[in-house]
Amino acid sequence: MSENVLLKVYAPLGEVAGKALFLPLAGPESVGEFLVRETRRLGCYEWFFDKEGAIRRSFTVLLNGTSIYHAAGLESIIRPGDEIAILAFMAGGAPSLAR
């Protein structure tokens, strides 16, 4: 069993965007604890969390391919070998052709 968690960042979170990081995990902990620690360490905490400590609405987090909001949210438990993906909601589309 791996002692790491795979963190995939598909979001505009500074220098970590577009990266897959293998990060150590000593044992089970909550997604919230893990993300607070790692976003602080990576220097993107303020981009990801709001002033109340909630994930900003423009992001979603998947744990092993399933949204944490379909589980226990930030209290969802991660274990070594798990995969966390951070996704950003993007707005926009094709420019209007009307003149």
C-alpha positions in Angstrom: 0.0 0.0 0.0 1.3 3.4 -0.9 2.1 5.9 1.9 1.3 8.8 -0.5 -1.8 10.5 -1.7 -1.9 11.6 -5.3 -3.1 15.2 -5.6 -4.1 16.3 -9.1 -4.6 20.0 -9.6 -6.8 21.0 -12.6 -7.3 24.5 -11.4 -5.7 28.0 -11.6 -3.9 27.6 -8.3 -0.6 29.4 -9.1 2.5 27.3 -9.6 0.7 24.0 -8.8 -1.9 24.2 -11.6 -1.8 21.3 -14.0 0.4 19.1 -11.8 0.1 15.7 -10.2 1.8 15.6 -6.8 2.6 12.5 -4.7 2.3 13.8 -1.1 3.1 11.9 2.1 0.2 10.8 4.3 1.1 9.1 7.6 -2.4 7.7 8.1 -6.0 8.4 7.7 -7.0 12.1 8.0 -9.8 14.3 6.7 -9.8 15.9 3.3 -10.1 19.3 5.1 -7.0 18.7 7.2 -5.0 17.5 4.2 -6.0 20.4 1.9 -5.5 23.1 4.5 -2.0 21.8 5.2 -1.0 21.3 1.6 -2.5 24.5 0.1 -0.7 26.5 2.8 2.5 24.7 2.1 2.1 25.2 -1.7 1.2 28.9 -1.2 -2.3 28.8 -2.6 -4.5 28.6 0.5 -6.2 32.0 -0.1 -7.1 31.1 -3.7 -8.7 27.9 -2.6 -10.4 28.7 0.8 -12.5 31.7 1.7 -12.2 33.7 4.9 -14.5 31.3 6.7 -12.3 28.3 5.8 -14.7 26.9 3.2 -13.7 25.8 -0.3 -14.4 28.6 -2.7 -17.5 28.0 -4.8 -15.4 28.0 -8.0 -13.7 24.7 -7.0 -14.8 21.2 -6.5 -12.8 18.3 -4.9 -13.0 14.7 -6.0 -11.9 11.8 -3.8 -11.1 8.7 -5.8 -13.3 10.1 -8.6 -16.3 11.1 -6.5 -17.2 14.5 -5.3 -16.6 15.0 -1.6 -20.0 16.6 -1.4 -21.5 13.2 -2.1 -19.7 11.9 1.0 -18.9 13.8 4.2 -17.5 17.0 2.5 -14.3 18.2 4.1 -14.7 15.6 6.8 -14.3 12.8 4.2 -11.5 10.5 5.3 -8.5 10.0 3.0 -6.0 7.1 3.3 -2.6 6.4 1.8 -3.1 5.4 -1.9 -6.1 7.7 -2.4 -6.4 10.2 -5.2 -7.6 13.8 -4.7 -8.4 16.0 -7.7 -9.1 19.7 -7.5 -11.2 21.1 -10.4 -12.1 24.7 -11.2 -15.4 25.7 -12.7 -14.8 27.9 -15.7 -17.3 30.3 -17.2 -17.4 31.6 -20.6 -17.8 30.3 -24.1 -17.7 31.4 -27.7 -17.7 35.1 -28.3 -20.9 36.5 -29.8 -21.0 36.8 -33.5 -23.8 39.4 -33.4 -22.8 42.9 -34.5 
